[in-house]
Protein backbone atom coordinates (compact mmCIF):
# COMPACT_ATOMS: atom_id res chain seq x y z
CA UNK A 1 0.00 0.00 0.00
CA UNK A 2 2.80 2.36 0.86
CA UNK A 3 4.59 1.48 -2.38
CA UNK A 4 1.43 2.26 -4.37
CA UNK A 5 1.03 5.62 -2.61
CA UNK A 6 4.67 6.53 -3.33
CA UNK A 7 4.25 5.62 -6.99
CA UNK A 8 1.17 7.78 -7.29
CA UNK A 9 3.03 10.67 -5.64
CA UNK A 10 5.83 10.38 -8.15
CA UNK A 11 3.45 10.32 -11.12
CA UNK A 12 3.83 13.54 -13.12
CA UNK A 13 0.53 15.13 -14.02
CA UNK A 14 0.60 16.05 -17.72
CA UNK A 15 -0.90 19.43 -18.48
CA UNK A 16 -3.52 19.77 -21.24
CA UNK A 17 -2.14 20.23 -24.76
CA UNK A 18 -3.82 23.61 -25.19
CA UNK A 19 -2.12 24.95 -22.07
CA UNK A 20 1.31 23.73 -23.16
CA UNK A 21 0.78 25.12 -26.65
CA UNK A 22 -0.21 28.53 -25.30
CA UNK A 23 2.88 28.62 -23.10
CA UNK A 24 5.13 27.77 -26.04
CA UNK A 25 3.49 30.43 -28.18
CA UNK A 26 4.02 33.01 -25.44
CA UNK A 27 7.70 32.08 -25.14
CA UNK A 28 8.17 32.51 -28.89
CA UNK A 29 6.34 35.82 -28.97
CA UNK A 30 8.32 37.17 -26.03
CA UNK A 31 11.57 36.02 -27.66
CA UNK A 32 10.60 37.70 -30.94
CA UNK A 33 10.07 41.02 -29.18
CA UNK A 34 13.42 40.68 -27.39
CA UNK A 35 15.29 39.82 -30.59
CA UNK A 36 13.84 42.74 -32.55
CA UNK A 37 14.53 45.13 -29.67
CA UNK A 38 18.15 43.97 -29.30
CA UNK A 39 19.22 43.06 -32.84
CA UNK A 40 16.74 44.80 -35.10
CA UNK A 41 14.15 43.41 -37.46
CA UNK A 42 16.61 42.42 -40.22
CA UNK A 43 18.80 40.41 -37.85
CA UNK A 44 15.94 38.57 -36.15
CA UNK A 45 15.57 35.21 -37.89
CA UNK A 46 13.16 32.44 -37.03
CA UNK A 47 16.09 30.30 -35.90
CA UNK A 48 17.36 33.09 -33.66
CA UNK A 49 13.91 33.55 -32.17
CA UNK A 50 13.62 29.80 -31.56
CA UNK A 51 17.01 29.76 -29.84
CA UNK A 52 16.08 32.70 -27.60
CA UNK A 53 12.76 31.03 -26.74
CA UNK A 54 14.44 27.72 -25.93
CA UNK A 55 12.34 25.77 -28.40
CA UNK A 56 12.98 24.04 -31.72
CA UNK A 57 12.59 25.73 -35.09
CA UNK A 58 9.86 23.20 -35.80
CA UNK A 59 7.93 24.44 -32.76
CA UNK A 60 8.12 28.01 -34.08
CA UNK A 61 6.90 26.91 -37.51
CA UNK A 62 4.12 24.88 -35.92
CA UNK A 63 2.90 27.83 -33.85
CA UNK A 64 3.22 30.60 -36.43
CA UNK A 65 4.14 29.16 -39.79
CA UNK A 66 6.49 31.90 -40.99
CA UNK A 67 8.13 35.15 -39.92
CA UNK A 68 5.29 37.27 -41.30
CA UNK A 69 2.85 35.64 -38.89
CA UNK A 70 5.26 36.26 -36.01
CA UNK A 71 5.53 39.92 -36.97
CA UNK A 72 1.75 40.28 -37.05
CA UNK A 73 1.56 38.74 -33.58
CA UNK A 74 4.27 41.11 -32.31
CA UNK A 75 2.34 44.10 -33.67
CA UNK A 76 -0.81 42.86 -31.96
CA UNK A 77 1.10 42.51 -28.69
CA UNK A 78 2.46 46.06 -28.97
CA UNK A 79 -0.99 47.44 -29.75
CA UNK A 80 -2.47 45.69 -26.71
CA UNK A 81 0.24 47.11 -24.48
CA UNK A 82 -0.31 50.65 -25.78
CA UNK A 83 -4.10 50.39 -25.64
CA UNK A 84 -3.85 49.11 -22.07
CA UNK A 85 -2.27 52.39 -21.02
CA UNK A 86 -5.31 54.31 -22.26
CA UNK A 87 -8.16 51.97 -21.39
CA UNK A 88 -11.03 53.71 -19.61
CA UNK A 89 -9.51 57.17 -19.99
CA UNK A 90 -12.71 58.81 -21.23
CA UNK A 91 -14.69 57.53 -18.25
CA UNK A 92 -11.91 58.33 -15.76
CA UNK A 93 -11.40 61.88 -17.03
CA UNK A 94 -14.70 63.46 -18.18
CA UNK A 95 -13.08 66.91 -18.09
CA UNK A 96 -11.50 67.37 -21.52
CA UNK A 97 -8.50 69.42 -20.42
CA UNK A 98 -7.59 66.89 -17.75
CA UNK A 99 -8.21 64.06 -20.20
CA UNK A 100 -5.80 65.59 -22.71
CA UNK A 101 -3.13 65.96 -20.02
CA UNK A 102 -3.54 62.36 -18.84
CA UNK A 103 -3.63 61.10 -22.40
CA UNK A 104 -0.35 62.86 -23.18
CA UNK A 105 1.30 61.43 -20.07
CA UNK A 106 0.21 57.86 -20.78
CA UNK A 107 0.91 58.04 -24.50
CA UNK A 108 4.43 59.22 -23.71
CA UNK A 109 4.92 56.18 -21.49
CA UNK A 110 4.10 54.08 -24.52
CA UNK A 111 6.71 55.92 -26.58
CA UNK A 112 9.42 55.41 -23.96
CA UNK A 113 8.89 51.66 -23.66
CA UNK A 114 10.49 49.00 -25.89
CA UNK A 115 7.32 48.36 -27.88
CA UNK A 116 7.41 51.72 -29.66
CA UNK A 117 10.88 51.09 -31.07
CA UNK A 118 9.96 47.53 -31.98
CA UNK A 119 6.96 48.67 -34.02
CA UNK A 120 8.92 51.54 -35.58
CA UNK A 121 11.64 49.13 -36.71
CA UNK A 122 9.04 46.76 -38.16
CA UNK A 123 7.28 49.55 -40.07
CA UNK A 124 10.55 50.75 -41.58
CA UNK A 125 11.02 47.30 -43.11
CA UNK A 126 7.37 46.38 -43.62
CA UNK A 127 5.50 49.54 -44.66
CA UNK A 128 2.51 47.41 -45.65
CA UNK A 129 1.74 47.10 -41.93
CA UNK A 130 1.32 50.88 -41.56
CA UNK A 131 -2.32 50.93 -42.63
CA UNK A 132 -3.22 48.22 -40.12
CA UNK A 133 -1.51 50.09 -37.30
CA UNK A 134 -3.10 53.41 -38.29
CA UNK A 135 -6.57 51.81 -38.27
CA UNK A 136 -6.00 50.49 -34.75
CA UNK A 137 -4.89 53.91 -33.49
CA UNK A 138 -7.84 55.63 -35.17
CA UNK A 139 -10.20 53.24 -33.39
CA UNK A 140 -8.46 53.94 -30.09
CA UNK A 141 -8.77 57.69 -30.57
CA UNK A 142 -12.46 57.30 -31.31
CA UNK A 143 -12.88 55.47 -28.02
CA UNK A 144 -11.07 58.19 -26.06
CA UNK A 145 -12.46 61.31 -27.75
CA UNK A 146 -15.55 59.98 -29.51
CA UNK A 147 -17.88 61.76 -27.10
CA UNK A 148 -16.80 65.08 -28.65
CA UNK A 149 -18.66 64.17 -31.87
CA UNK A 150 -15.92 65.66 -34.02
CA UNK A 151 -15.76 65.25 -37.79
CA UNK A 152 -13.49 62.34 -38.71
CA UNK A 153 -11.15 64.70 -40.53
CA UNK A 154 -10.68 66.94 -37.49
CA UNK A 155 -10.03 64.01 -35.17
CA UNK A 156 -7.56 62.51 -37.64
CA UNK A 157 -5.68 65.83 -37.85
CA UNK A 158 -5.36 65.90 -34.05
CA UNK A 159 -4.20 62.28 -34.06
CA UNK A 160 -1.52 62.88 -36.70
CA UNK A 161 -0.25 66.00 -34.95
CA UNK A 162 0.08 64.13 -31.66
CA UNK A 163 1.83 61.21 -33.35
CA UNK A 164 4.39 63.54 -34.95
CA UNK A 165 5.02 65.46 -31.74
CA UNK A 166 5.51 62.41 -29.53
CA UNK A 167 7.57 60.70 -32.22
CA UNK A 168 9.81 63.74 -32.49
CA UNK A 169 10.34 63.91 -28.74
CA UNK A 170 11.09 60.19 -28.65
CA UNK A 171 13.55 60.54 -31.53
CA UNK A 172 15.36 63.37 -29.76
CA UNK A 173 15.64 61.24 -26.62
CA UNK A 174 17.03 58.33 -28.64
CA UNK A 175 19.57 60.37 -30.63
CA UNK A 176 20.80 62.51 -27.75
CA UNK A 177 21.67 60.21 -24.81
CA UNK A 178 20.95 61.71 -21.42
CA UNK A 179 18.72 64.51 -22.72
CA UNK A 180 15.58 65.09 -20.72
CA UNK A 181 12.39 65.70 -22.74
CA UNK A 182 11.64 69.41 -22.48
CA UNK A 183 8.51 70.30 -20.54
CA UNK A 184 7.86 72.97 -23.14
CA UNK A 185 7.37 70.27 -25.78
CA UNK A 186 4.59 68.66 -23.80
CA UNK A 187 3.04 72.02 -22.95
CA UNK A 188 2.83 72.86 -26.65
CA UNK A 189 1.46 69.41 -27.42
CA UNK A 190 -1.27 69.60 -24.77
CA UNK A 191 -2.24 73.16 -25.65
CA UNK A 192 -2.39 72.51 -29.38
CA UNK A 193 -4.17 69.17 -29.03
CA UNK A 194 -6.82 70.75 -26.81
CA UNK A 195 -7.28 73.48 -29.40
CA UNK A 196 -7.68 70.99 -32.23
CA UNK A 197 -10.18 68.93 -30.28
CA UNK A 198 -12.28 71.96 -29.35
CA UNK A 199 -11.91 73.65 -32.72
CA UNK A 200 -10.33 76.74 -31.15
CA UNK A 201 -6.76 77.29 -32.33
CA UNK A 202 -4.28 79.87 -31.07
CA UNK A 203 -5.34 82.56 -33.56
CA UNK A 204 -8.96 82.24 -32.51
CA UNK A 205 -8.02 82.38 -28.82
CA UNK A 206 -6.03 85.59 -29.34
CA UNK A 207 -8.92 87.14 -31.24
CA UNK A 208 -11.34 86.05 -28.52
CA UNK A 209 -9.10 87.58 -25.87
CA UNK A 210 -8.96 90.85 -27.80
CA UNK A 211 -12.75 91.02 -28.04
CA UNK A 212 -12.95 90.54 -24.31
CA UNK A 213 -10.60 93.40 -23.64
CA UNK A 214 -7.46 91.33 -23.24
CA UNK A 215 -4.12 92.61 -24.39
CA UNK A 216 -2.79 91.23 -27.64
CA UNK A 217 0.96 91.27 -28.02
CA UNK A 218 1.93 92.50 -31.44
CA UNK A 219 4.54 90.61 -33.33
CA UNK A 220 7.24 92.86 -34.79
CA UNK A 221 8.36 91.55 -38.19
CA UNK A 222 12.04 90.71 -38.29
CA UNK A 223 14.18 92.35 -40.90
CA UNK A 224 14.88 90.25 -43.91
CA UNK A 225 11.87 87.98 -43.39
CORDATA-V384533 format. One record per backbone hydrogen bond with DSSP energy under -1.0 kcal/mol. CO is the residue of the C=O (numbers start at 1). NH is the residue of the N-H. Records with the same first field share a line. If there is no record, write none. Layout:
CO->NH, NH
This chain:
1->5
2->6
3->7
4->8
5->9
6->10
16->20
17->21
18->22
19->23
20->24
21->25
22->26
23->27
24->28
25->29
26->30
27->31
28->32
29->33
30->34
31->35
32->36
33->37
34->38
35->39
36->40
41->44
45->49
46->50
47->51
48->52
49->53
50->54, 55
56->60
57->61
58->62
59->63
60->64
64->66
66->70
67->71
68->72
69->73
70->74
71->75
72->76
73->77
74->78
75->79
76->80
77->81
78->82
79->83
80->84
83->86
86->89
88->92
89->93
95->99
96->100
97->101
98->102
99->103
100->104
101->105
102->106
103->107
104->108
105->109
106->110
107->111
108->112
114->118
115->119
116->120
117->121
118->122
119->123
120->124
121->125
122->126
126->129
127->130
129->133
130->134
131->135
132->136
133->137
134->138
135->139
136->140
137->141
138->142
139->143
140->144
141->145
142->146
145->148
146->149
151->155
152->156
153->157
154->158
155->159
156->160
157->161
158->162
159->163
160->164
161->165
162->166
163->167
164->168
165->169
166->170
167->171
168->172
169->173
170->174
171->175
172->176
176->179
182->186
183->187
184->188
185->189
186->190
187->191
188->192
189->193
190->194
191->195
192->196
193->197
194->198
195->199, 200
201->205
202->206
203->207
204->208
205->209
206->210
207->211
208->212
209->214
210->213
222->225
